[in-house]
Every structure is written in structure tokens, then in C-alpha cells.
Amino acid sequence: MTDHEPQQAADRTGAHDGDGAQVSTGTTAEPGEVADAAIPELVIISGMSGAGRSTAAKCLEDLGWFVVDNLPPALIPTMVELGARSQGNVARIAVVVDVRGRQFFDALRESLAALDTQGVTRRTVFLESSDEALVRRFESVRRPHPLQGDGRIVDGIAAERDLLRELRGDADLVIDTSSLNVHELRAKMDAQFAGDAEPELRATVMSFGYKYGLPVDADLVVDCRFIPNPHWVPELRPFTGLNEEVSAYVFGQPGAKEFLDRYTELLQLIAAGYRREGKRYVTIAVGCTGGKHRSVAVSEKLAARLASEGVETVVVHRDMGRE
């Protein structure tokens, strides 16, 4: 694993609802009760520190789950109740439970038993790993194990295993990440929770001008400077690539349409690989000299092609307004 659990994600407890909120059945839920028609699906993520809890949580977040990190187990029923009061806006909740909340573990069984009586669909995912792999991961980030105190890393690992033994035995899914990398763990989570839907890919297509520098967040860079520059056509110079006349000029040049067709085919191949590797976001930077004409026109056409292939696409023109 390359994501190390000592560096946990920030607490994402952002759920809220208004006073007197109505559940989807049109009746008000009593405190501690959950309306049947609005019951969210619940996943408990736990396991050994360093075994990949944060990666598993981020995977569910990318799949549309509402993820809460380090929630005290006693508050899980409250979290589910808030989800039920959201009128369907929070239909799936994932809660990360770890040794930072060890003083609350006595309440976990009681909380889950209460949810069972209310018909909450829940699963527990336990992330496991060998002592050798965990030691290697903690040493690579030069951080202590949360439970090692004044002892060694292996002492903390042993204490945590003892603490989590009962939870591991009750888990619905145990994933051993000893030999898994981040992408392989994401693939396992996708297989369990994505259903038949293919993981969604989101793309940002950004036009830019080379004279202003490359976008620092670009995953792929496309150079359109092989196309004749509309800047040197007096009647087109005042316009941008959003103008139909400029776009027609750009794609009327030799090789421009063929380039768009071939690059779209290449992106289809790359997008399939990104999905397999669990990559959800990609930024495609399309550049010309000033970022006003060619790159803008190509970005618009490329984004339209991606959208037609089912890729959620946003277009940004970074330098179009510059002189």
C-alpha cells in the first residue's frame, strides 16, 4: 500500500438537517428511530492501522457514499437517523471506525444491535495486513503506531490486533492488503460496492496558452500549435475559439479533424485504463500559443466528444481572456 493510515483523511462529518425535517414517508421520526422508507445503507470500515482504511473510504466516497471518518461508534445510530431525515439525499453512509475511537468500542455492539432492530442494511469491511507489511508502511512514513506508546511498532500492532479481534470475527468482508497496492484495493472495493455500473470518470478539458506556462495539474497535454494560427487572420483576431467562424477556420485546416478523431480514440483507450486503475479524475490540457483561438476551439470539440462517450466533462479556458 502507498497510502499510509497514520495520515488519515480529514473528518468529513458534514451531515446536517433542519429542525422538524420530514422523512420520505411524510411522518416525523422519533429520536433514535429511523423511518423505513428512508433508511440509508450503512457500511462500517475498520481494520488495522496502515492496512488501507482511508483508501477504502475514499473509494466509497468516489462511488457516491457519504463518508464519515473516525465517528465514535455510539453516534452511528444518530448518523443513520440524520441520513433518514435527509429525504433521500444521503442514501448510503460509510463510517470509518478505528483505534482513535477505542474508548467507544464497548458501545459498538449495542449501536449495531439497535440498528438491526430498525432494519438498517449494514456491512462491515475489515482491512487486514501482515505484521511485516504494516511495519514497513509505518517505517516508510516515519510515524509511530497509534498504540505503541513507549514501545515498538510491533507492540502497537499486537495491541491493536487484540483490540479488534472480535470486530474482525464479525466482519462481512475481510480484505488482506499485505500484497495489494492502492489500485488493487480500489478494484476490490469497486467489485464489492460499485454493482454493475462502471466506475465514473470525470474529465476537465482546459485550454491554455504556452506563453503563460503549462497547467500544473495537467494529466495529459495536447499541443495544437501545428494548426495555422487564426491570430494572423485580421478578421478573426478579435474573436476567440468560441466563435463559430474561428472554430470553422481551425477545423478547416489540414489534419485538424483527423487529429480530433484520432485523439478521441486514444482517450477512449486511456479512459478505460483509468477506470480499471481506479482513477476517477483526469485533466486534459489543450494548448496553443496564446490560449485564445486554437486551443479553445479544440477543447470545446474534444469535451463534446468525451461527453458523448459518457464521460462527465467540464471545460475551462484558462487564458482566453488574457491579452
C-alpha positions as CSV (number, residue, x, y, z in Angstrom):
1,M,0.0,0.0,0.0
2,T,1.2,3.5,-0.7
3,D,-1.4,5.3,1.3
4,H,-0.4,5.0,4.9
5,E,-3.1,5.0,7.5
6,P,-1.2,7.2,10.0
7,Q,-2.1,10.0,7.7
8,Q,-5.8,9.7,8.0
9,A,-8.2,11.8,5.9
10,A,-9.8,14.8,7.5
11,D,-13.0,14.3,9.3
12,R,-15.8,14.5,6.8
13,T,-18.7,14.8,9.2
14,G,-20.8,17.3,7.3
15,A,-24.3,15.9,7.6
16,H,-27.0,18.2,8.9
17,D,-30.7,18.7,8.6
18,G,-33.2,21.4,9.6
19,D,-35.4,21.2,12.8
20,G,-38.5,19.2,12.3
21,A,-37.3,17.7,9.0
22,Q,-39.8,15.2,7.4
23,V,-38.7,11.7,6.4
24,S,-39.8,10.4,3.0
25,T,-42.9,8.7,4.4
26,G,-44.3,12.1,5.4
27,T,-44.0,11.3,9.1
28,T,-41.6,12.7,11.6
29,A,-39.2,10.1,13.1
30,E,-39.0,10.0,16.8
31,P,-35.5,10.4,18.4
32,G,-33.5,7.2,17.9
33,E,-35.9,5.8,15.3
34,V,-35.4,5.5,11.5
35,A,-38.3,5.8,9.0
36,D,-38.4,2.6,7.0
37,A,-38.8,4.2,3.6
38,A,-35.7,6.4,4.1
39,I,-33.3,4.0,5.8
40,P,-29.8,4.6,4.4
41,E,-27.5,1.7,3.6
42,L,-24.6,1.5,6.1
43,V,-21.0,0.3,5.7
44,I,-18.6,0.1,8.7
45,I,-15.0,0.3,7.6
46,S,-12.4,-0.8,10.2
47,G,-9.2,-2.8,10.5
48,M,-5.5,-2.4,11.2
49,S,-3.9,1.0,11.1
50,G,-1.8,1.0,7.9
51,A,-4.0,-1.6,6.2
52,G,-5.8,0.8,3.8
53,R,-8.8,2.1,5.7
54,S,-8.5,5.6,4.2
55,T,-8.1,4.2,0.7
56,A,-11.3,2.1,1.1
57,A,-13.2,5.1,2.5
58,K,-12.1,7.3,-0.4
59,C,-13.2,4.6,-2.9
60,L,-16.7,4.6,-1.4
61,E,-16.7,8.4,-1.4
62,D,-15.9,8.3,-5.2
63,L,-18.8,5.9,-5.6
64,G,-21.2,8.4,-4.1
65,W,-21.2,7.3,-0.5
66,F,-21.4,9.8,2.4
67,V,-18.2,9.0,4.3
68,V,-17.6,9.9,8.0
69,D,-14.1,9.4,9.3
70,N,-13.4,8.4,13.0
71,L,-17.0,8.6,14.2
72,P,-17.5,7.3,17.7
73,P,-19.5,4.0,17.4
74,A,-22.1,5.3,19.9
75,L,-23.0,8.0,17.3
76,I,-23.6,5.6,14.4
77,P,-27.4,5.4,15.0
78,T,-27.6,9.2,15.1
79,M,-25.7,9.4,11.8
80,V,-28.2,6.9,10.2
81,E,-31.1,8.8,11.6
82,L,-29.8,12.1,10.1
83,G,-29.4,10.2,6.8
84,A,-33.1,9.1,7.0
85,R,-34.2,12.7,7.7
86,S,-32.4,13.9,4.5
87,Q,-35.3,12.8,2.3
88,G,-33.1,10.5,0.2
89,N,-30.2,12.9,-0.2
90,V,-28.0,10.6,2.0
91,A,-28.9,7.1,0.9
92,R,-25.6,5.4,1.6
93,I,-23.3,6.0,4.6
94,A,-19.8,4.7,5.2
95,V,-18.3,5.1,8.7
96,V,-14.6,4.6,9.5
97,V,-14.1,3.2,13.0
98,D,-10.5,2.8,14.2
99,V,-8.4,2.7,17.3
100,R,-8.6,6.5,17.7
101,G,-12.1,5.8,19.0
102,R,-11.1,2.8,21.1
103,Q,-12.7,4.2,24.2
104,F,-16.1,3.9,22.4
105,F,-15.7,0.2,21.2
106,D,-17.8,-1.0,24.1
107,A,-20.7,0.9,22.6
108,L,-20.3,-0.6,19.1
109,R,-22.1,-3.8,19.6
110,E,-25.0,-2.0,21.3
111,S,-25.3,0.5,18.5
112,L,-25.2,-2.1,15.8
113,A,-27.8,-4.2,17.6
114,A,-30.1,-1.2,17.8
115,L,-29.7,-0.6,14.0
116,D,-30.6,-4.3,13.4
117,T,-33.9,-3.9,15.2
118,Q,-34.7,-1.0,12.9
119,G,-33.9,-2.9,9.7
120,V,-30.8,-1.0,8.7
121,T,-28.9,-2.8,5.9
122,R,-25.3,-2.8,7.1
123,R,-22.0,-4.4,6.2
124,T,-18.6,-4.4,8.0
125,V,-15.4,-4.2,6.0
126,F,-12.3,-5.2,7.8
127,L,-8.9,-4.3,6.3
128,E,-6.1,-6.7,7.4
129,S,-2.4,-6.9,6.7
130,S,0.6,-8.8,7.9
131,D,2.9,-7.5,10.6
132,E,5.8,-7.2,8.2
133,A,3.8,-5.1,5.7
134,L,2.4,-2.9,8.5
135,V,5.9,-2.3,10.0
136,R,7.2,-1.4,6.5
137,R,4.5,1.1,5.9
138,F,4.9,2.8,9.3
139,E,8.6,3.0,8.9
140,S,8.3,4.4,5.4
141,V,6.3,7.4,6.8
142,R,8.4,7.6,10.0
143,R,5.4,7.8,12.2
144,P,4.6,5.8,15.3
145,H,1.8,3.3,15.5
146,P,-1.2,4.9,17.4
147,L,-1.0,2.2,20.2
148,Q,2.7,1.7,20.5
149,G,3.2,4.2,23.3
150,D,6.8,4.0,24.5
151,G,7.2,0.6,22.9
152,R,8.0,-0.6,19.4
153,I,5.8,-0.5,16.3
154,V,5.2,-4.3,16.6
155,D,3.9,-3.7,20.2
156,G,1.3,-1.3,18.9
157,I,0.3,-3.7,16.1
158,A,-0.1,-6.6,18.6
159,A,-2.2,-4.4,20.9
160,E,-4.4,-3.3,18.0
161,R,-4.9,-6.9,16.8
162,D,-6.1,-7.9,20.3
163,L,-8.5,-4.9,20.4
164,L,-10.0,-5.6,17.0
165,R,-10.2,-9.4,17.2
166,E,-13.9,-9.6,17.9
167,L,-14.8,-7.0,15.3
168,R,-12.7,-8.9,12.7
169,G,-14.6,-12.1,13.5
170,D,-17.9,-10.4,12.9
171,A,-16.9,-8.7,9.7
172,D,-18.9,-9.4,6.5
173,L,-15.8,-8.8,4.3
174,V,-12.1,-9.1,5.3
175,I,-9.6,-7.8,2.8
176,D,-5.9,-8.7,3.3
177,T,-3.9,-5.8,1.8
178,S,-0.4,-7.3,2.5
179,S,0.4,-7.6,-1.2
180,L,-2.1,-5.1,-2.6
181,N,-1.3,-1.7,-3.9
182,V,-3.8,1.2,-3.8
183,H,-5.2,0.4,-7.3
184,E,-5.7,-3.2,-6.5
185,L,-7.5,-2.4,-3.2
186,R,-9.7,0.1,-5.1
187,A,-10.6,-2.6,-7.6
188,K,-11.6,-4.9,-4.8
189,M,-13.8,-2.2,-3.3
190,D,-15.3,-1.4,-6.7
191,A,-16.1,-5.1,-7.2
192,Q,-18.0,-5.2,-3.9
193,F,-19.8,-1.9,-4.0
194,A,-20.0,-0.5,-7.5
195,G,-22.5,-3.0,-8.6
196,D,-22.9,-3.4,-12.4
197,A,-22.1,0.2,-13.0
198,E,-18.7,1.0,-14.4
199,P,-16.7,3.5,-12.2
200,E,-17.5,7.0,-13.4
201,L,-14.7,9.1,-14.9
202,R,-14.7,12.9,-14.7
203,A,-12.7,15.0,-17.1
204,T,-11.6,18.6,-17.1
205,V,-10.6,19.9,-20.5
206,M,-8.6,23.0,-20.1
207,S,-7.4,25.3,-22.9
208,F,-4.2,27.3,-22.2
209,G,-1.5,29.4,-23.8
210,Y,2.1,28.0,-23.8
211,K,3.4,31.5,-23.3
212,Y,1.7,31.6,-19.9
213,G,3.1,28.3,-18.8
214,L,1.8,24.7,-18.6
215,P,-1.1,24.0,-16.2
216,V,0.5,22.4,-13.1
217,D,-2.4,20.0,-12.6
218,A,-2.5,18.6,-16.2
219,D,-2.5,14.8,-16.6
220,L,-2.4,14.9,-20.4
221,V,-1.1,17.8,-22.6
222,V,-2.3,18.3,-26.2
223,D,-0.3,20.7,-28.4
224,C,-2.4,22.4,-31.1
225,R,0.3,24.7,-32.5
226,F,0.6,22.5,-35.6
227,I,-2.7,24.2,-36.8
228,P,-2.3,27.6,-38.5
229,N,-3.0,30.4,-36.1
230,P,-6.2,32.4,-36.6
231,H,-4.4,35.3,-34.8
232,W,-2.8,36.1,-38.2
233,V,-6.2,36.4,-39.9
234,P,-7.2,40.0,-39.3
235,E,-11.0,39.4,-39.4
236,L,-10.6,36.5,-36.8
237,R,-8.1,38.1,-34.5
238,P,-10.6,39.9,-32.2
239,F,-12.6,36.7,-31.7
240,T,-12.0,33.5,-29.6
241,G,-12.3,29.8,-30.3
242,L,-15.9,30.0,-29.0
243,N,-16.8,31.9,-32.1
244,E,-18.2,29.7,-34.9
245,E,-16.1,31.4,-37.6
246,V,-12.9,30.7,-35.6
247,S,-13.9,27.1,-35.0
248,A,-14.7,26.6,-38.7
249,Y,-11.3,28.0,-39.6
250,V,-9.4,25.8,-37.2
251,F,-11.1,22.6,-38.2
252,G,-10.9,23.5,-41.9
253,Q,-7.1,23.2,-41.7
254,P,-5.4,20.1,-43.0
255,G,-5.1,17.4,-40.3
256,A,-7.3,19.2,-37.7
257,K,-10.4,17.0,-37.9
258,E,-8.3,13.8,-38.3
259,F,-6.3,14.9,-35.2
260,L,-9.5,15.3,-33.2
261,D,-10.8,11.9,-34.3
262,R,-7.6,10.0,-33.5
263,Y,-7.0,11.7,-30.2
264,T,-10.6,11.0,-29.1
265,E,-9.9,7.3,-29.9
266,L,-6.7,7.4,-27.9
267,L,-8.6,9.0,-24.9
268,Q,-11.2,6.2,-25.0
269,L,-8.4,3.7,-24.6
270,I,-6.8,5.8,-21.8
271,A,-10.1,6.3,-20.1
272,A,-10.8,2.5,-19.9
273,G,-7.4,2.1,-18.3
274,Y,-8.0,4.8,-15.8
275,R,-11.3,3.2,-14.8
276,R,-9.5,-0.2,-14.3
277,E,-6.9,1.5,-12.1
278,G,-9.5,3.4,-10.1
279,K,-8.6,6.8,-11.3
280,R,-11.7,9.0,-11.2
281,Y,-10.5,12.4,-12.3
282,V,-8.4,13.5,-15.3
283,T,-7.3,16.9,-16.5
284,I,-6.6,17.3,-20.2
285,A,-4.7,20.5,-21.1
286,V,-5.0,21.7,-24.7
287,G,-2.5,24.3,-25.6
288,C,-1.7,26.8,-28.4
289,T,0.4,29.9,-28.3
290,G,-1.9,32.4,-26.5
291,G,-4.7,30.2,-25.4
292,K,-7.4,32.2,-27.3
293,H,-8.2,30.6,-30.6
294,R,-7.0,27.1,-31.5
295,S,-6.8,25.6,-28.0
296,V,-10.3,26.9,-27.2
297,A,-11.9,25.6,-30.3
298,V,-10.2,22.2,-29.9
299,S,-11.1,22.0,-26.2
300,E,-14.8,22.6,-27.0
301,K,-14.9,19.9,-29.6
302,L,-12.9,17.4,-27.6
303,A,-15.1,18.0,-24.5
304,A,-18.3,17.4,-26.6
305,R,-16.8,14.1,-27.9
306,L,-16.0,12.9,-24.4
307,A,-19.4,13.8,-23.1
308,S,-21.0,11.8,-25.9
309,E,-18.9,8.8,-24.7
310,G,-20.4,9.1,-21.2
311,V,-17.6,11.0,-19.5
312,E,-18.7,13.8,-17.2
313,T,-16.8,16.7,-18.6
314,V,-16.1,20.3,-17.6
315,V,-14.4,22.8,-19.9
316,V,-12.2,25.6,-18.5
317,H,-10.5,28.3,-20.7
318,R,-7.6,29.4,-18.5
319,D,-6.0,32.1,-20.7
320,M,-8.8,33.1,-23.1
321,G,-9.4,36.5,-21.5
322,R,-5.7,37.5,-21.5
323,E,-4.3,40.0,-24.0
